[in-house]
Amino acid sequence: MTAIPATASSTRTVVCEYARLTPELGVAALLGDVQVAIFRLGDGSVHAVQNLDPFSGASVMSRGITGSRGDVPTIASPIYKQVFSLLDGTCLVTMDKEPKPGLQPNLEVYAVTVDNGQVIIDLAGRE
Amino acid sequence: MTTEHIVVVGGGMVAHRFTEALRERDTEGRFSVEVLAEEPRAPYDRVALTSYFSGRAPEELQLGDPALWQDPLVILHRDTRATAVDRERRIVTVDGGREVAYDHLVLATGSYAWAPPTPGADLPGVFMYRTVDDVAALRGWVEERRAALGRPVRGAVIGGGLLGLEAAGALQSLGAVSTVVQFGDRLMNLQVDEGGGEALKRLIERMGVTVRCNTATKEIRAGKDGHVGSLVFGDGGEQLVDVVVFATGVRPRDELAAAAGLELGARGGVVVDDACLTADPAVSAIGEVACIQGSCLGLIAPGNTMAEIAVDRLLGGGSTFPGADMATKLKLLGVDVASFGDAFATTPGALEMVYADPVNGVYKKLVLTDDATTLLGGVLVGDASAYASLRPMVGAALPGDPAAWILPEGSVEKGEIELPDDAGVCSCNNVSAGSIRGAVNDHDCHDLGAVKACTKAGTSCGSCLPLVKKIMSTELEKAGIEVSNALCEHFALSRAQLFNAIKVAEVTTFSEVIERFGTGRGCDICKPTVGSILASLYNEHVLAGDRAALQDTNDRVMANMQKDGTYSVVPRVPGGEILPEHLILIGQIAQDFGLYTKITGGQRIDMFGARLEQLPAIWKRLVDAGMESGHAYGKSLRTVKSCVGSTWCRYGVQDSVGMAIALELRYRGLRSPHKLKLGVSGCARECAEARGKDVGVIATDKGWNVYVGGNGGFTPVHAQLLVEDVPDDEVFRVIDRYLMYYIRTADRLQRTAPWQQEHEGGLDRIREIVVEDSLGLGEELDAHMARHIDCYEDEWKAVLNDPVRLQQFTSFVNAPDQPDPTLAYVEQRGQRRPATATERADGAVLIAPSTLEVRS
């Protein structure tokens, strides 16, 4: 695998070492004024979604509980318990609530690369 | 289309049923209903009146869906007594002279409690037993007299019928000693025969109630203080009393009808035909006031039937009164009594088959046709478990040997009965076995709640519920439907089953648990549940091993997340007793970190607005001063609320604060299916509101009463008495076992009140298990609790000592010094609160988080 320097694109940012991530426990990162929630799952994969919870307006997704619905890895909001796919950010369970005005029910998903033990987020690489 | 206006005089159960049925069946809105209720409240469940003494509030006696009274076609007037009916003008006059016009009038005025003319019946301390206000006044009197006299109150109930025994039960539950004075030769002479009456008397005397049959009350005499003082009997005997309750029957409230010139029955009541109509086609009478087929009927079931008939007739139907089913099943003072069909064997040639066991206090009688095959009726005292199956079989042949139904379980093989579709199951609401089967098969009702809602079966007295459940389960089984109590898509087990599985397999991590008993990765439902079970079982730190990721954010960071993502911090204040130094410290911390402070409902102080990364610093200052986590975030013991007790209070009889502190220190950190709250009151005045708690301990002059299963919240329930007058160590033992048994067997997020209600056999069964140790579980439960107490450690302190776990308390992994820039506050009443969306948009935000922190 070709190592791509993190500085190759202005949208790519190194946030922390992979070893800093505890399995199934999220962390938040601040990239400019964008907050990202990052999860390392039990299978070793790393996922990143927006930290802003659309249903409460608080930046808390990194503190939710990871899990699965069928084969889809998920994250549940710690505030009103909506469940989102970690793969594409789709809101899978709305708990019969509407997002806050001006917010979409689904989460933004960001591309994550683990390179040389570093976790790199690409804000442009939205899936 | 014009609406016809129906006026209902009376606001009792039958008036409610009439209104409910009319609104349900009159889908086109042809009728509007105006209900004139004399009592100051909406119709309530008078049958359940006595439950007022076992802790139910008047609101809990509410009937049906209160939304009925919001219906635009329904008007309910409370505190409104009808004074006259002018049938010519079709006008009802109410108190104050207001006139209400009707197109059709329904008289549902019910009965009044009747007392034989007895000198002294108007003395203070003499009560009737008919309305919520009657029982509330009785309760107030007994409590007041007990406090004033400083000894148990002596009560007497005049009348040994059904209501009399209910009243005696009420007096017992208020802590009064009671005597039942019965004019007839046996108790409940309208329902049970001599043998049954004898068995009933023995059982009731065993409960501490004195029974005097064949006794006339000649006079009630005043004591020195002018209150009721003694009863004088026909034989010259005398008895000292502090309170007297008359339960000598009811008489129809037919005065309105009489004045309006309607025909009355020989023994009162408005004469109606089988369509519930009086001679005036614009006037019906239903319920206890109606004299139908020659008599007035004092039970709810025929009253509801009459209400349904009146509605059916208004809608053009042709239903007629089928004759009353006077079957009764009751639990009086804990004794089962049932009577159904031809209980007194008046049918010519009827045979009586009797089983009596005076030692165990059981009397059972079946009345059969002369060929001993067809069931005509029966009396069951002491054990009425066969009632639900037998009553619908009246008039049908009993399969197998009829003796099997009355002999002790197992002595003779019982025939399998399959009720015919038209057999009545719920007589209160006239629901047949067929309708229950229909609900299950055609309306997809797959649990008891759904069947009840769909058919109304079991919603009045509830005595048919075991049968309803059995019919439902049989149908579900036939249809091949399994009732799922799976936790979530990852576990097919219920919480209680999973608890046992984990305990037996001795697995200690979530990965092992899901590998052995589940599938997939888990979710926000099963992970916290397993986390809680592991914490209950192994008493390790809530974040030990792989458990941090199992917990909700509250448990994970040991603080309560608020709407903006910041947390509130609550240090433990055991029993609500706090040192001045600790008060000052809390104030100091709140000032230094800019936290909003508020006193909680659990007698402690909550500090709001702490950011994730501030939590360790806040805890450190609390822990250094000797404070610890209050577990305000956990599904665990929250607080033990107390009143100040005998150490300061003029009225306190025990040290409630000391007891509360001991309980709080004993159960702190105990993980459970839902939050647990306890309360301790130092006397019967109950200032700590302990009966609103999962466990309430109330001081008596002999020790403590322990109440269990009280909850506030969405459906408030008062706690019920588990044990009485026990010493301190017994308080601990009983609560240890109760809580541990709850933790082991309750469902996920099931609080103690619904757990206790849904537990097989209810509180009685739970008492057998935790107090009498009927399952032999006692030692195991004790040992489990002892381990919890030994292993307790403060969760905050443990995290402060663990650098790895402290890493979690970071705002941003790449910018740990930066607080969440989206937090915004405004000032209100001298403190800060989160800014609203509008305030943010208007730029009205006064305080940004980073400018707030002033470290000392």
Contacts between the chains, C-beta under 8 A, distances in Angstrom:
chain1	res1	chain2	res2	distance
A	13	B	814	7.7
A	14	B	814	7.8
A	15	B	813	5.9
A	15	B	814	4.5
A	16	B	813	4.5
A	16	B	814	5.9
A	20	B	807	7.7
A	20	B	813	6.4
A	22	B	548	7.3
A	22	B	549	7.3
A	22	B	808	7.8
A	23	B	546	7.5
A	23	B	549	7.0
A	24	B	546	7.4
A	24	B	549	3.6
A	25	B	548	5.9
A	25	B	549	4.9
A	25	B	556	8.0
A	25	B	808	6.9
A	27	B	810	7.2
A	27	B	812	7.9
A	27	B	813	4.2
A	28	B	811	6.9
A	28	B	812	5.3
A	28	B	813	6.8
A	29	B	812	5.5
A	29	B	813	5.3
A	29	B	814	4.8
A	29	B	815	7.6
A	30	B	811	7.9
A	30	B	812	4.2
A	30	B	814	6.4
A	30	B	815	4.7
A	30	B	818	5.7
A	30	B	821	7.7
A	31	B	814	7.8
A	33	B	821	6.9
A	35	B	812	7.7
A	35	B	820	7.5
A	35	B	822	7.5
A	38	B	813	7.2
A	41	B	521	7.5
A	42	B	511	7.4
A	42	B	521	6.7
A	52	B	822	7.8
A	53	B	565	8.0
A	56	B	563	6.3
A	56	B	565	7.7
A	57	B	564	8.0
A	57	B	837	7.3
A	58	B	563	6.6
A	58	B	564	5.1
A	58	B	565	3.6
A	58	B	822	7.8
A	59	B	565	5.8
A	59	B	820	5.6
A	59	B	822	5.4
A	60	B	553	7.4
A	60	B	561	7.1
A	60	B	565	4.1
A	63	B	553	4.3
A	63	B	556	7.1
A	63	B	557	7.4
A	63	B	561	7.4
A	63	B	565	7.7
A	63	B	612	7.6
A	64	B	524	7.4
A	64	B	553	7.1
A	65	B	523	7.3
A	65	B	524	4.3
A	65	B	527	5.5
A	65	B	528	7.3
A	65	B	549	7.3
A	65	B	550	7.6
A	65	B	551	7.8
A	65	B	552	6.7
A	66	B	521	7.2
A	66	B	549	6.8
A	67	B	490	7.9
A	67	B	520	7.8
A	67	B	521	5.5
A	67	B	522	5.0
A	67	B	523	3.3
A	67	B	524	5.9
A	67	B	526	7.9
A	67	B	527	6.5
A	68	B	490	7.6
A	68	B	520	4.6
A	68	B	521	3.9
A	68	B	522	7.1
A	68	B	523	6.6
A	69	B	489	7.1
A	69	B	523	7.0
A	70	B	489	7.6
A	70	B	520	7.8
A	73	B	521	6.7
A	74	B	523	6.9
A	76	B	523	7.0
A	76	B	524	3.6
A	78	B	552	6.5
A	78	B	553	3.8
A	78	B	554	7.9
A	78	B	561	5.8
A	79	B	561	6.7
A	79	B	563	7.0
A	79	B	565	7.5
A	81	B	524	6.1
A	83	B	523	7.4
A	83	B	524	6.8
A	100	B	837	7.3
A	101	B	837	7.2
